[in-house]
Amino acid sequence: MNILLTNDDGIFAEGINVLYKALKRIASVDVVAPDTERSAVGHAITLSDPLRVRKVTRNGSFFGYATTGTPADCVKLAISAILKKKPDIVVSGINLGPNVGYSVLYSGTVSGASEGAIIGIPSFAISLATFEKPDYRFAAGFARRLVKQIMDNNTMPAGTLLNVNIPAIDSKRIKGVKIVKQTKTAIKERFDKREDPRKRTYYWLTGEVVESDGDNDADIEAIRKRYISITPIKCDMTDYGFMEELKKWSFE
């Protein structure tokens, strides 16, 4: 089994390092990831600049390839130009911070997995729901188990990926796994207005994940209740229900 591993926190992030070690126990793993953090770049790809690639070592051993591109670039480049063999599965993560609700539209982590799904490879994104003092070991172990489940069941629909969020608590306190939908709540954003030393105004985007809306079948609530959340996401964003209504409109 061959696994392609990417992320949006950058190739030197601890999350991808721990995940690499866990997956190496069950498969051949190739790492192609951004050379620096590319968080919240969404599904951007690079068209107007060349993509540069360099080999990266960690602890004296070859680890993978760092690119100047986005997570989606990394997956495209890996499959089309770098790897000799098409991977059996694409794994993106482990992200520092949750990817829930509408944040999946901005997430580079999710986009790394969705690029794999678009190409037709079973893929998932995995995130640890914290921004402080991360311990990735349990999340990496769960990713290894999920890889086995995906390969054993062999039922992932084309164009669908899995978005996984792990509660950042002691593993003994995690109640289990819930298959849930995206919550409809969004990140509560604000722009801090600041002034640089030359008296020029600038704005810095900040925000936080809003409290759960109480929907027991949604990702935020599952994490809040100490469950691992898994959400199947389709790359096809067509609203088929509204298509029929839209056909009734007059465009004369």
Beta strands, then each sheet from edge to edge (+ up, - down):
strand 1: 2-6
strand 2: 28-34
strand 3: 53-58
strand 4: 61-67
strand 5: 89-96
strand 6: 123-129
strand 7: 160-167
strand 8: 176-179
strand 9: 187-195
strand 10: 201-209
strand 11: 227-234
sheet 1: 3+ 4- 2- 1- 5- 6- 7- 11+ 8+
sheet 2: 9+ 10-
end
